Amino acid sequence: MVACEGKTDLSGRWRTGFGTLNLTQKGDSLFGEFEGGGKFEGFIRNDTVYFRISEASFTSYTLTGFGLIKDKNNIKGKVGEEGSKTFDGTFYMMKLR
């Protein structure tokens, strides 16, 4: 596990279960767009990314979730519908080179 806040830049292209994500990091804030359509907004706290996905072409719901930063190239966690108290989906990000 990596303590990442402000130290590792997660900017770049990522493969996710929802498609390719182009991500930009500014401080501990994350902003991105999925190549197929959709916005990604999040922030980093310690070794975890907390995020929200909206306006996505792959779902009619707004999604929220979190992912543990395994290393600078791998993030894995859970995702669910915004407002739900359960995170019933698996979420992953693997950095493309």
C-alpha positions in Angstrom: 0.0 0.0 0.0 1.1 3.5 -0.8 0.6 6.7 1.2 -0.1 8.7 -1.9 -1.7 12.0 -0.9 0.3 14.7 -2.7 3.3 12.4 -3.4 2.3 10.2 -6.3 0.8 11.7 -9.4 -2.1 9.6 -10.7 -2.5 11.6 -13.9 -2.6 9.6 -17.1 -4.7 7.0 -18.9 -6.2 4.2 -16.9 -8.1 1.0 -17.9 -11.2 0.5 -15.7 -14.1 -1.8 -15.8 -16.0 1.1 -17.3 -13.5 1.8 -20.1 -10.5 4.0 -20.6 -10.3 7.0 -18.2 -8.1 10.0 -18.9 -7.3 11.4 -15.4 -5.7 14.6 -14.1 -4.5 15.2 -10.6 -4.2 18.6 -9.0 -3.0 18.3 -5.4 -5.3 15.7 -3.8 -8.1 16.3 -6.3 -8.8 14.1 -9.3 -10.7 15.0 -12.5 -11.2 12.9 -15.6 -13.3 11.8 -18.5 -14.1 8.3 -19.8 -13.4 8.0 -23.5 -16.9 6.5 -24.1 -18.5 9.3 -22.1 -18.7 10.2 -18.4 -17.1 12.4 -15.8 -14.9 11.3 -13.0 -14.3 13.5 -9.9 -12.5 12.4 -6.8 -10.0 13.1 -4.1 -7.2 11.2 -2.3 -7.0 10.7 1.4 -4.0 8.7 2.6 -4.0 5.5 0.5 -7.6 5.7 -0.8 -9.3 7.4 -3.7 -12.9 8.5 -3.1 -14.8 9.2 -6.4 -18.0 10.1 -8.1 -18.9 9.1 -11.7 -21.6 11.1 -13.5 -23.1 11.6 -17.0 -21.7 8.2 -18.0 -22.7 6.5 -21.2 -22.4 3.0 -19.5 -25.1 3.7 -16.8 -28.1 5.8 -16.2 -27.1 6.2 -12.5 -24.5 8.5 -10.8 -22.0 6.2 -9.1 -19.9 6.7 -6.0 -17.1 4.6 -4.6 -13.6 4.2 -3.2 -10.5 2.5 -4.2 -7.4 1.5 -2.3 -4.2 2.6 -4.0 -2.2 -0.6 -4.2 0.7 1.1 -6.0 1.1 3.9 -8.5 -0.3 1.7 -11.3 -3.2 -0.2 -9.5 -6.3 0.9 -7.6 -9.0 -1.5 -6.5 -12.2 -0.9 -4.5 -16.0 -0.8 -4.6 -18.6 1.2 -6.4 -22.4 1.6 -6.0 -25.3 3.9 -6.9 -25.1 7.4 -5.4 -27.3 7.5 -2.3 -27.2 3.8 -1.7 -25.7 2.6 1.5 -24.1 -0.4 -0.1 -21.2 -0.7 -2.5 -22.1 -3.8 -4.4 -19.8 -3.5 -7.5 -16.1 -4.0 -7.8 -14.0 -1.1 -9.1 -10.5 -1.3 -10.5 -8.0 1.0 -12.3 -4.8 -0.1 -14.0 -2.5 2.6 -15.4 -1.8 2.3 -19.2 1.7 3.0 -20.3 
